[in-house]
Amino acid sequence: MEDKCQPLRRRILGWPGTRLGWWSVGLAATFVVLFIINATVFMPSTAEAPW
């Protein structure tokens, strides 16, 4: 494997090299987008909260 020759930082912060790695990047990006949508659209602000 040529990955062993690269520095540790490059292996950790580099783009994924496997199909499973790309799936995890896609799922993480989807989670972040849905989390932001949930926080901004569906959660009431403190001014609108009845308490």
ChimeraX attribute file (.defattr): number of C-alpha atoms within 10 A of each C-alpha:
attribute: neighborCount
match mode: 1-to-1
recipient: residues
	/A:1	4
	/A:2	5
	/A:3	10
	/A:4	8
	/A:5	8
	/A:6	9
	/A:7	9
	/A:8	11
	/A:9	8
	/A:10	10
	/A:11	14
	/A:12	9
	/A:13	8
	/A:14	9
	/A:15	11
	/A:16	14
	/A:17	10
	/A:18	9
	/A:19	9
	/A:20	10
	/A:21	12
	/A:22	13
	/A:23	12
	/A:24	13
	/A:25	14
	/A:26	12
	/A:27	12
	/A:28	12
	/A:29	12
	/A:30	12
	/A:31	12
	/A:32	12
	/A:33	12
	/A:34	12
	/A:35	11
	/A:36	12
	/A:37	12
	/A:38	12
	/A:39	12
	/A:40	11
	/A:41	9
	/A:42	9
	/A:43	11
	/A:44	12
	/A:45	10
	/A:46	8
	/A:47	7
	/A:48	8
	/A:49	8
	/A:50	6
	/A:51	5
